[in-house]
Amino acid sequence: MSLIDSHALPDQFWIDAASWLEPQVRSGDLLLAPGEFLDVFPGTIALHVRKRMLEGFVITHFVLHKGLLDRVDSAFLLEAAQTTPIFANEVFVIFSRRGQRLPDDQAIHLLPFKRYLAGIPGEPASSFNTGVVVTTYNRPWALKRTLASLARQRRPVVAVDDGSSLLHRVRNGLIARAYRTTHAYHPANLGLANALNIGVGHWLADPEIEWISAFNDDVEVADGIFDILEEVLRQSPYRHADTLYTGYSDNRHPKREDVPIAGRSAHLARSCSAKHLHAHRSYWQSVLPVPTAYAGAPKSTGGLFPGQGSDADWWIGSWAPRAAPKRGGHVVVIPNLVSTFAVDAASSTWGNEN
């Protein structure tokens, strides 16, 4: 029995398209289609949603209104053209990863789409636009040193101040301004997981940012770190959506296998330190929000047992249901791109020296 309610769709052209598509759609399929189709197909995603917002997800059916092609991300139109046209009428063309090819008597209705497609440039090259996150709490002197190091890299930075005291907050704000950094202040100290959620979310809100690099506030970076990372990413054999990168090597996260990439020493690991985490926006989307072990983590006390950290790095790299190892991916370590400097016990949230 058909689930199509003729009153939910504007006219017969819409009803005919939905009726043709209905037997093709299976549970769990995603459709790019006008919002009106949502009443019939729960997997509908609106036509104007950008492809970058859906990294890691596969559209099965493309239900394209020929009068609204200018509202569709060209990346989706190019992707649709690589699948099979299964239906066309005066208003719609439908492409699918399944189904029989377009009947000959409908081919004429495909021509407006082909003409529009001819005016679209080819698939754009991968972007390496990177947004930087620095998480900080109550140690402006360390933040200043880290931001000074990052300032030479010419990438946009947001410093997430996770509930620093009034004096430290003011100092952090002045330091951020001096280094042309966005100062995002959170009024309560909820810990590293909270700060990462805020900072990464800041860059996910900008669809032009493709990669996000997160740092603690006690690091310095090698000159040209992002140029090096971009070259590694270009030559990396691993899928962007499944891979976490770091420029900081930590013996507490042992290597499993050497994998030189782009002429640089690198290795695979099952986990990594939160000193530096670098991933494609689709990877970050798959592991957010990072849950907190306890409010304010990391602290020397407060966890389920003495000495429990924030576990944010473990979640991002290993524990999340869609973290790299869970999906057959990898943590790729490129040593010596990031180094840490000493933090004394008095200014360490952990209560010990680095």
ROLUMPA-185133 format. One record per residue: x, y, z of N, C-alpha, C in turn; residue in three letters. Coordinates in steps of 0.05 Angstrom, whole numbers, padded with zeros to 5 digits, always signed. Each point is the difference from the previous one (the first is absolute). Layout:
BEGIN
XYZXYZXYZALA/...
END
This chain:
BEGIN
+00017-00024+00000-00017+00024+00000+00017+00025+00000MET/-00006+00018-00018+00016+00025-00002-00003+00018+00025SER/+00022+00012+00008-00001+00019+00022-00003+00029-00009LEU/-00002+00004-00026-00001+00027-00011-00027+00013+00004ILE/+00002+00023+00014-00024+00016+00004+00000+00022-00021ASP/-00019-00001-00018+00000+00019-00022-00003+00029+00010SER/-00012+00003+00024-00003+00027+00010+00026+00012+00011HIS/+00020-00017+00005+00026+00009+00011+00019+00010-00022ALA/-00007-00005-00025+00017+00008-00023-00015+00020-00017LEU/+00015+00019-00012-00013+00022-00014-00017-00007-00024PRO/+00009-00018-00017-00016-00006-00024+00007-00028-00010ASP/-00012-00007-00023+00003-00027-00011+00028-00007-00007GLN/+00016+00020-00009+00028-00005-00007+00015-00010+00024PHE/-00005+00012+00023+00013-00009+00025-00010-00028+00008TRP/-00026-00004-00002-00011-00026+00007+00011-00022-00018ILE/+00003+00005-00026+00011-00020-00018+00028-00006+00007ASP/+00016+00020+00007+00028-00005+00007+00002-00017+00026ALA/-00016+00007+00020+00000-00015+00025-00010-00028-00004ALA/-00020-00004-00017-00011-00027-00005+00021-00017-00014SER/+00014+00011-00019+00021-00015-00014+00022-00008+00019TRP/+00007+00018+00018+00023-00005+00018-00008-00019+00023LEU/-00025+00000+00008-00008-00015+00024+00010-00029+00001GLU/-00003-00015-00021+00009-00028+00002+00031-00003+00000PRO/+00014+00021-00007+00029-00001+00000+00013+00005+00027GLN/-00015+00014+00017+00012+00009+00026-00002-00022+00021VAL/+00022-00006+00013+00001-00020+00021+00005+00014+00026ARG/-00005-00014+00022+00004+00011+00026+00030+00008+00003SER/+00004+00024+00010+00027+00009+00004+00011+00016-00023GLY/-00013+00000-00023+00009+00016-00022-00001+00030+00006ASP/+00020+00015-00010-00001+00029+00002-00007+00011-00028LEU/-00017+00020+00000-00009+00013-00025+00007+00030+00002LEU/+00011+00011-00022+00002+00029-00002-00024+00008-00016LEU/-00018+00015+00012-00026+00006-00013-00013+00024+00013ALA/-00020+00012-00013-00015+00022+00013-00012-00009+00026PRO/-00002+00018+00019-00010-00007+00027-00027-00013+00000GLY/-00016+00006-00020-00027-00012-00001+00000-00030-00001GLU/+00022-00012-00010+00002-00029-00002+00004-00013+00027PHE/+00006+00016+00021+00005-00011+00026-00024-00015+00011LEU/-00025+00009-00007-00024-00014+00010-00002-00028-00011ASP/+00013-00006-00023-00002-00026-00012+00026-00016+00006VAL/+00023+00014-00001+00025-00014+00002+00016+00012+00024PHE/+00001-00013+00023+00013+00011+00024+00030+00006-00004PRO/+00012-00013-00020+00029+00005-00005+00005+00025-00016GLY/-00020+00017-00005+00004+00023-00016+00018+00021+00013THR/+00019+00011-00015+00017+00022+00008-00005+00022-00020ILE/-00005+00025+00010-00007+00022-00017+00020+00006-00022ALA/-00010+00009-00023+00017+00004-00023+00023+00020+00005LEU/-00004+00019+00017+00020+00021+00004+00021-00007+00020HIS/-00001-00023+00012+00021-00009+00019+00026-00004-00015VAL/+00022+00011+00009+00025-00003-00014+00013-00028+00005ARG/+00013-00009-00020+00013-00027+00001+00019-00001+00024LYS/+00014+00021+00005+00020+00000+00022-00013-00004+00027ARG/-00026+00006+00002-00014-00004+00026-00006-00030+00004MET/+00003-00016-00021-00008-00028+00002+00023-00019-00005LEU/+00025+00010+00005+00023-00017-00004-00003-00026+00016GLU/+00006-00022-00013-00002-00026+00013-00027-00014-00005GLY/-00019+00015-00012-00026-00012-00006-00004-00002-00030PHE/-00015-00020-00009-00004-00005-00028-00028+00005-00008VAL/-00004+00017-00020-00027+00005-00011-00006-00022-00020ILE/-00022-00014+00003-00008-00022-00018-00016+00011-00024THR/-00018+00019+00005-00018+00010-00021+00002+00030-00001HIS/+00002+00011-00023+00001+00029-00005-00026+00008-00014PHE/-00018+00013+00014-00025+00009-00012+00002+00029-00005VAL/+00007+00007-00025+00008+00028-00007-00023+00014-00015LEU/-00008+00022+00012-00020+00018-00012+00015+00017-00020HIS/-00008-00001-00026+00016+00014-00021-00002+00030+00003LYS/-00020+00010+00014-00002+00029+00004+00015+00009+00024GLY/+00012-00019+00015+00015+00008+00025+00029-00010-00001LEU/+00010-00005-00024+00027-00010-00002+00021+00019+00011LEU/-00006+00026-00002+00019+00021+00009+00002+00000+00031ASP/-00018-00014+00013+00001-00001+00030+00014-00025+00010ARG/+00008-00018-00019+00013-00025+00008+00030+00003-00002VAL/+00014-00009+00020+00029+00000+00000+00010-00014-00025ASP/+00017+00014-00016+00009-00012-00025+00014-00026+00004SER/+00012-00004+00024+00013-00026+00006-00020-00022+00000ALA/-00024+00005+00009-00021-00020+00000-00010-00006-00029PHE/-00002+00022-00016-00009-00004-00028+00020-00017-00015LEU/+00026+00005+00004+00021-00016-00013-00001-00029+00010LEU/-00005-00003+00026-00002-00028+00010-00024-00014-00011GLU/-00023+00014-00002-00024-00012-00011+00005-00010-00029ALA/+00014+00016-00015+00005-00006-00028+00017-00026-00004ALA/+00013-00008+00022+00016-00025-00002-00017-00025+00007GLN/-00025+00005+00008-00018-00022+00006-00019-00004-00024THR/-00022-00015+00004-00017-00008-00022-00026+00017+00000THR/-00006+00013-00023-00026+00014-00002-00022-00021-00002PRO/-00020+00002+00018-00022-00021-00001-00027+00012-00006ILE/-00002+00027+00001-00027+00012-00005+00005+00030-00008PHE/-00017+00009-00017+00000+00029-00008-00028+00007-00010ALA/-00009+00023+00009-00025+00012-00012+00005+00030-00003ASN/-00022+00015-00004+00003+00028-00006+00013+00015+00024GLU/-00002-00010+00024+00010+00014+00024+00025-00013+00012VAL/+00001-00026+00001+00021-00014+00015+00017-00018-00018PHE/+00025-00003+00009+00017-00023-00009+00009-00014+00026VAL/-00001-00026-00001+00009-00016+00023+00023-00018-00009ILE/+00021+00002+00016+00024-00018-00003+00002-00018+00024PHE/+00009-00024-00004+00001-00019+00021+00025-00019-00002SER/+00008-00010+00022+00021-00020+00000-00012-00028-00005ARG/-00026-00002-00002-00014-00025-00006-00023+00006-00020ARG/-00009-00020-00012-00024+00003-00017+00006-00002-00030GLY/-00021-00003-00016+00002-00002-00029+00005+00027-00013GLN/+00015+00000-00022+00007+00025-00013-00025+00013-00011ARG/+00002+00027-00003-00022+00017-00010-00014-00012-00025LEU/-00026-00002+00000-00014-00009-00024+00005+00019-00023PRO/+00001-00010-00024+00006+00017-00024-00019+00023-00003ASP/-00025-00004+00006-00020+00022-00004+00003+00022+00020ASP/+00017-00003+00021+00005+00021+00019+00026+00015-00005GLN/+00016-00010-00019+00027+00011-00004-00001+00030-00006ALA/-00020+00009-00014-00001+00028-00008-00001+00018+00025ILE/-00011-00010+00021-00003+00017+00024+00027+00002+00016HIS/+00019-00016-00008+00027+00001+00012+00017+00023-00011LEU/-00007+00010-00024+00017+00019-00014+00005+00026+00016LEU/-00020+00012+00014+00006+00024+00015+00021-00004+00022PRO/-00001-00023+00012+00020-00007+00020+00028-00001-00013PHE/+00002-00014-00022+00025-00002-00014+00012+00027-00008LYS/-00018+00018-00010+00009+00027-00007+00011+00015+00024ARG/-00015-00003+00023+00009+00014+00024+00027-00012+00009TYR/+00002-00026-00001+00024-00013+00009+00024+00008-00016LEU/-00004+00005-00026+00022+00007-00018+00013+00027+00009ALA/-00015+00016+00014+00011+00026+00009+00013+00000+00027GLY/+00002-00024+00012+00013-00002+00026+00029-00009-00003ILE/+00018+00014+00013+00029-00008-00001+00003-00029+00010PRO/+00021-00013-00007+00005-00027+00009+00003-00001+00030GLY/+00002-00024+00011+00002-00004+00028+00024+00016+00011GLU/-00005+00017+00020+00022+00016+00011+00021-00017+00014PRO/+00025+00010-00001+00021-00014+00015-00006+00001+00030ALA/+00010-00020+00014-00004+00000+00029+00011+00025+00013SER/-00015+00011+00018+00009+00024+00015+00015-00009+00025SER/+00020+00016+00007+00015-00006+00024-00003+00023+00020PHE/-00022+00016-00004-00005+00022+00019-00002-00011+00028ASN/+00017+00011+00018+00002-00010+00027-00007+00021+00021THR/-00017-00008+00019-00006+00017+00023+00014-00012+00024GLY/+00011+00017+00017+00016-00008+00023-00014+00005+00026VAL/+00000-00019+00018-00011+00003+00027+00023-00002+00020VAL/+00000+00018+00020+00018-00002+00023-00017+00001+00025VAL/+00002-00021+00016-00015+00000+00025+00018+00009+00023THR/-00012+00017+00018+00017+00012+00021-00016+00003+00025THR/+00014+00001+00023-00013+00004+00026+00021+00011+00019TYR/-00003+00025+00008+00015+00012+00022+00030+00001-00003ASN/+00010+00002-00024+00029+00004-00002+00007+00016-00025ARG/-00005+00026+00002+00005+00018-00023+00028-00001-00011PRO/+00020-00004+00017+00028-00001-00010+00004-00023-00019TRP/-00013-00023+00005+00002-00022-00018-00016+00005-00026ALA/-00023+00011+00002-00016+00007-00023+00015+00018-00019LEU/+00014+00020+00012+00015+00019-00016+00021-00014-00016LYS/+00014-00018+00012+00022-00014-00013-00011-00017-00023ARG/-00022-00014+00005-00012-00016-00021-00011+00016-00023THR/-00014+00022+00006-00010+00017-00021+00022+00013-00016LEU/+00022+00007+00013+00022+00012-00015+00011-00020-00020ALA/+00002-00025+00008+00009-00021-00018-00019-00004-00023SER/-00026+00000+00005-00020-00005-00021-00003+00024-00018LEU/+00006+00024+00010-00004+00025-00016+00016-00001-00026ALA/+00023-00013+00000+00017-00001-00023-00012-00019-00022ARG/-00020-00015+00007-00011-00020-00018-00022+00011-00018GLN/-00010+00023+00007-00021+00014-00017-00025-00017-00004ARG/-00010-00011+00021-00026-00014+00000-00018+00013+00021ARG/-00026+00001-00004-00017+00013+00020-00002-00017+00025PRO/+00001+00013+00023+00001-00013+00026-00023+00009+00018VAL/-00012-00018+00014-00018+00007+00022+00012-00012+00025VAL/+00002+00017+00021+00010-00009+00026-00024-00003+00018ALA/-00005-00024+00009-00023-00006+00017+00009+00001+00029VAL/-00010+00021+00014+00008+00005+00028-00022-00014+00018ASP/+00008-00022+00012-00020-00016+00014-00003+00008+00029ASP/-00012+00024+00005-00006+00008+00027+00023+00011+00016GLY/+00019+00013-00013+00022+00012+00015-00010+00021+00019SER/+00015+00004+00022-00007+00021+00019+00000+00027-00013SER/-00012+00020+00012-00003+00026-00012+00026+00012-00010LEU/+00021+00000+00017+00025+00012-00009+00012-00015-00023LEU/+00000-00027+00001+00010-00016-00022-00016+00003-00025HIS/-00027+00003+00003-00017+00004-00023+00007+00026-00015ARG/+00004+00021+00016+00007+00026-00012+00027-00002-00015VAL/+00019-00012+00013+00026-00003-00012-00001-00017-00025ARG/-00016-00022+00001-00003-00017-00024-00012+00015-00023ASN/-00020+00017+00007-00013+00016-00021+00019+00019-00013GLY/+00017+00013+00015+00020+00019-00011+00021-00015-00017LEU/+00008-00023+00010+00020-00016-00016-00013-00009-00026ILE/-00024-00009+00001-00014-00009-00025-00002+00023-00020ALA/-00007+00023+00010-00003+00023-00018+00027+00007-00013ARG/+00022-00002+00016+00027+00007-00010+00008-00019-00023ALA/-00010-00025+00002+00007-00020-00021-00023-00005-00019TYR/-00019+00019-00001-00022-00001-00019-00015-00027+00001ARG/-00005-00007+00025-00013-00026+00006-00027+00006+00012THR/-00020-00016-00008-00026+00002+00012+00001-00011+00029THR/-00010+00015+00019+00001-00009+00028-00029-00008+00007HIS/-00004-00026+00003-00026-00011+00007+00000-00008+00029ALA/-00013+00017+00017+00000-00005+00029-00025-00015+00009TYR/+00004-00021+00015-00022-00015+00012+00000+00007+00030HIS/-00022+00007+00011-00001+00010+00027+00006-00020+00022PRO/-00002-00026-00006+00005-00020+00020+00022-00019-00009ALA/+00016-00009+00018+00021-00019-00006-00011-00028-00001ASN/-00007-00009-00024-00012-00027-00003+00019-00020-00011LEU/+00024+00009-00008+00021-00020-00007+00006-00001-00030GLY/+00020-00016-00006+00010-00002-00028-00021-00009-00020LEU/-00016-00019+00008-00021-00010-00019-00018+00023-00008ALA/-00009+00016+00019-00017+00023-00006+00015+00020-00018ASN/+00025+00006+00006+00015+00019-00016+00003-00009-00029ALA/+00005-00026-00003+00003-00011-00027-00026+00001-00015LEU/-00022-00006+00013-00026+00001-00013-00006+00029-00010ASN/+00007+00019+00017-00005+00028-00008+00018+00008-00023ILE/+00026-00006+00002+00019+00009-00020-00004-00014-00027GLY/-00004-00026+00000-00005-00014-00025-00027+00008-00012VAL/-00020+00004+00017-00026+00009-00009+00002+00028-00013GLY/+00018+00016+00010+00004+00027-00012+00008-00002-00029HIS/+00018-00019-00007+00009-00003-00027-00020-00017-00017TRP/-00014-00018+00012-00020-00015-00015-00022+00018-00010LEU/-00004+00022+00014-00021+00019-00009+00008+00015-00025ALA/+00026-00001-00008+00009+00012-00025+00004-00021-00021ASP/-00017-00002-00020+00002-00022-00019+00025+00001-00017PRO/+00014+00023+00000+00024+00001-00016+00024-00012+00014GLU/-00002-00006+00026+00021-00012+00015-00001-00031-00004ILE/+00021-00011-00012+00000-00029-00007+00013-00017+00022GLU/+00021+00012+00012+00016-00015+00020+00001+00016+00026TRP/+00001-00014+00022+00000+00014+00026+00023-00012+00016ILE/+00017+00018+00011+00024-00008+00015-00003+00010+00029SER/+00000-00017+00019-00003+00008+00028+00026-00004+00016ALA/+00006+00020+00016+00025+00000+00016-00006+00006+00029PHE/+00016-00011+00018+00000+00010+00028+00015+00026+00000ASN/-00001+00014+00023+00012+00027+00002+00029-00002+00010ASP/+00013-00023-00002+00028-00002+00009+00017-00013-00021ASP/-00005+00009-00025+00016-00012-00023+00011+00022-00017VAL/+00021-00007-00015+00010+00016-00022+00001-00018-00025GLU/-00004+00012-00023-00002-00015-00024+00024+00005-00018VAL/+00007-00020-00017+00021+00003-00019-00007+00021-00021ALA/+00020+00014-00011-00006+00018-00022-00012-00015-00023ASP/-00020+00011-00012-00013-00013-00023-00016-00024+00006GLY/-00009-00003+00025-00014-00025+00008-00024-00006-00018ILE/-00015+00021-00008-00024-00006-00016+00007-00006-00029PHE/+00021+00012-00010+00009-00007-00027+00009-00029+00000ASP/+00014-00009+00021+00008-00028+00002-00024-00018+00002ILE/-00019+00007+00017-00024-00016+00002-00015-00002-00026LEU/-00002+00022-00015-00014-00001-00025+00013-00019-00020GLU/+00027+00000+00000+00014-00018-00019-00005-00029+00009GLU/+00001-00005+00026-00006-00027+00010-00028-00008-00008VAL/-00019+00018+00003-00028-00007-00006-00004-00005-00029LEU/+00014+00014-00017-00002-00004-00029+00010-00028-00008ARG/+00020-00010+00014+00012-00025-00007-00009-00023+00018GLN/-00016+00006+00020-00008-00021+00019-00018-00021-00014SER/+00005-00025+00005-00017-00021-00012-00025-00005+00015PRO/-00005+00015+00022-00023-00005+00017-00023+00019-00005TYR/-00024-00010+00003-00023+00017-00004-00002+00022+00020ARG/-00006+00025-00009-00002+00022+00018-00019-00005+00023HIS/-00023-00011-00007-00021-00003+00020+00006-00020+00022ALA/+00020-00017-00005+00007-00022+00019+00026+00004+00015ASP/+00013+00023-00004+00027+00003+00010+00004+00024+00018THR/+00014-00004+00022+00008+00021+00018+00030+00003-00002LEU/+00009+00025-00002+00029+00006-00002+00009+00016+00024TYR/+00025-00003+00007+00012+00016+00021+00030+00004-00007THR/+00009+00024+00008+00029+00006-00003+00016-00003+00025GLY/-00013-00012+00020+00013-00004+00026+00002-00029+00006TYR/+00025-00009+00004+00004-00029+00007+00004-00003+00030SER/-00014-00019+00011+00000-00004+00029+00004-00029+00006ASP/+00020-00007+00016+00006-00028+00005-00022-00014+00015ASN/-00019+00015+00012-00022-00013+00013-00021-00010-00020ARG/+00004+00007-00026-00017-00010-00021+00019-00013-00021HIS/+00007-00025+00005+00021-00013-00016-00007-00004-00029PRO/+00021+00000-00017-00005-00003-00029-00004-00030-00006LYS/-00015-00005-00021-00006-00027-00008+00015-00007-00026ARG/+00004+00020-00018+00011-00006-00026+00011+00026-00012GLU/+00024-00001-00011+00011+00023-00014-00013+00003-00028ASP/-00008+00024-00007-00013+00005-00026+00009+00027-00011VAL/+00024+00001-00012+00010+00025-00011-00020+00012-00020PRO/-00006+00025+00002-00019+00014-00018+00013+00026-00009ILE/-00001+00005-00026+00011+00025-00011+00029+00005+00008ALA/+00015-00022+00002+00028+00003+00006+00006+00006+00029GLY/-00021-00003+00017+00004+00006+00029-00004-00025+00016ARG/+00014-00003+00022-00004-00022+00018-00028+00003+00013SER/-00014-00021+00000-00027-00001+00013-00005-00028+00010ALA/-00019-00003+00018-00007-00026+00009-00029-00001+00008HIS/-00011-00024+00002-00028-00004+00008-00001-00006+00030LEU/-00021+00010+00012-00005-00006+00029-00029-00005+00004ALA/-00007-00010+00023-00028-00005+00007-00012+00023+00016ARG/+00017+00019+00008-00009+00022+00016+00021+00022-00001SER/-00006+00024+00010+00020+00021+00000-00007+00021+00021CYS/+00019+00018+00005-00003+00020+00021-00017+00023-00011SER/-00013+00014+00019-00016+00024-00008+00017+00024-00004ALA/+00026-00002+00002+00018+00022-00006-00006+00011-00027LYS/-00005-00018-00019-00007+00008-00028-00018-00021-00012HIS/-00022+00009-00012-00018-00018-00014-00008+00014-00026LEU/+00004-00013-00022-00006+00012-00026-00017-00019-00016HIS/-00023+00010-00009-00018-00018-00015-00018+00015-00019ALA/-00010-00014-00020-00020+00011-00018-00025+00006+00015HIS/-00016+00019-00009-00024+00008+00014-00019-00024+00003ARG/+00000-00018-00020-00018-00023+00002+00008-00019+00023SER/+00026-00002+00005+00009-00016+00023-00009+00012+00026TYR/+00004+00027+00002-00009+00013+00025-00030-00003+00004TRP/-00015+00003-00021-00029-00003+00002-00007-00028+00011GLN/+00016-00020-00007-00007-00027+00007+00006-00006+00029SER/+00017+00016+00014+00007-00006+00028-00011+00021+00019VAL/-00013+00021-00010-00012+00020+00018-00029-00007+00007LEU/-00009+00009+00023+00015+00015+00021+00017-00019+00016PRO/+00023+00011+00008+00018-00015+00018-00012+00000+00028VAL/-00005-00023+00012-00012+00000+00027+00022+00006+00020PRO/-00009+00011+00023+00020+00006+00021+00000-00022+00022THR/+00024-00007+00009+00002-00020+00021-00011+00011+00026ALA/+00004+00026+00005-00011+00013+00023+00004+00030-00005TYR/-00017+00017+00013+00001+00028-00005+00027+00012+00008ALA/+00012+00015-00019+00026+00013+00006+00024-00017-00008GLY/-00004-00024-00009+00023-00018-00007+00017+00013-00022ALA/+00027-00002+00003+00014-00018+00019+00008+00014+00026PRO/-00004-00013+00021+00009+00009+00027+00013-00024+00014LYS/+00017+00005+00019+00013-00022+00014-00020-00016+00017SER/-00022+00013+00008-00022-00014+00014-00026+00006-00014THR/-00020-00016+00004-00027+00006-00011-00010-00022-00018GLY/+00017-00018-00009-00009-00022-00017-00011-00023+00016GLY/-00005-00022-00014-00010-00024+00013+00022-00013+00016LEU/+00025+00006-00006+00023-00010+00015+00021+00021+00000PHE/+00019+00000+00019+00021+00020+00002+00017+00000-00025PRO/+00004+00024-00011+00017+00003-00023-00014-00004-00027GLY/-00026-00003+00000-00014-00003-00026+00001+00027-00015GLN/+00008-00002-00025+00001+00025-00017-00026+00007-00012GLY/+00001+00016-00021-00025+00008-00013-00010-00022-00019SER/+00019-00017-00010-00006-00021-00019-00010+00010-00027ASP/+00001+00027-00004-00009+00011-00025+00016-00011-00024ALA/+00027-00002+00004+00016-00010-00022-00006-00029-00006ASP/-00004-00015+00021-00007-00029-00004-00027-00002-00015TRP/-00019+00016+00007-00026-00001-00014+00003+00006-00029TRP/+00014+00022-00006+00003+00009-00028+00016-00020-00017ILE/+00021-00011+00012+00017-00018-00016-00007-00029+00001GLY/-00014-00009+00021-00004-00029+00004-00027-00009+00009SER/-00012+00014+00019-00023-00011+00014-00027+00006-00013TRP/-00002+00023-00014-00026+00007-00012-00009-00022-00019ALA/-00026-00005-00002-00010-00022-00017+00008+00003-00029PRO/+00007+00025-00008+00009+00004-00028+00029+00010-00001ARG/+00015-00004+00021+00028+00007+00000+00015-00017-00020ALA/+00024+00009-00007+00016-00012-00022+00001-00031+00002ALA/+00010-00011+00022+00002-00030+00001-00026-00015-00003PRO/-00022+00013+00009-00026-00013-00002-00010-00003-00028LYS/+00009+00017-00018-00009+00000-00028+00021-00009-00019ARG/+00021-00014+00010+00021-00010-00017+00020+00021-00008GLY/-00001+00023+00014+00019+00022-00007+00024+00000+00018GLY/+00014+00022+00001+00026+00001+00013+00004+00027+00015HIS/+00017-00001+00020+00012+00024+00010+00028+00002-00012VAL/+00005+00021-00015+00026+00004-00014+00016+00021+00015VAL/+00024-00008+00009+00017+00018+00016+00023+00009-00017VAL/+00004+00026-00003+00023+00012-00014+00016+00014+00021ILE/+00021-00013+00011+00015+00010+00023+00013+00027-00006PRO/+00004+00015+00022+00017+00024+00000-00013+00025-00014ASN/-00025-00002-00006-00014+00024-00010-00009+00018+00023LEU/-00004-00013+00024-00010+00014+00024+00017-00009+00023VAL/+00009+00020+00016+00015-00006+00024-00014+00014+00023SER/+00005-00010+00024-00013+00012+00024+00022+00013+00017THR/-00008+00020+00015+00019+00013+00018-00009-00004+00029PHE/+00019+00003+00018-00006-00006+00028-00021+00018+00012ALA/-00018-00012+00015-00019+00014+00017+00004-00008+00028VAL/+00003+00020+00018+00006-00008+00028-00026-00009+00014ASP/+00004-00013+00023-00023-00012+00014-00020+00021+00008ALA/+00009+00024+00006-00018+00021+00010-00020+00009-00022ALA/+00008-00002-00026-00017+00009-00021-00012-00023-00016SER/+00004-00024+00009-00011-00023-00014-00026-00008+00012SER/-00021-00004-00017-00026-00009+00011+00003-00028+00011THR/+00020-00014-00009+00004-00028+00009+00015-00001+00027TRP/+00013+00023+00007+00014+00001+00025+00028-00012+00000GLY/+00011-00004-00025+00027-00009-00001+00015+00014-00023ASN/+00026-00005-00001+00015+00013-00021-00002-00016-00025GLU/+00002+00014-00023+00000-00013-00026+00025-00015-00004ASN/
END
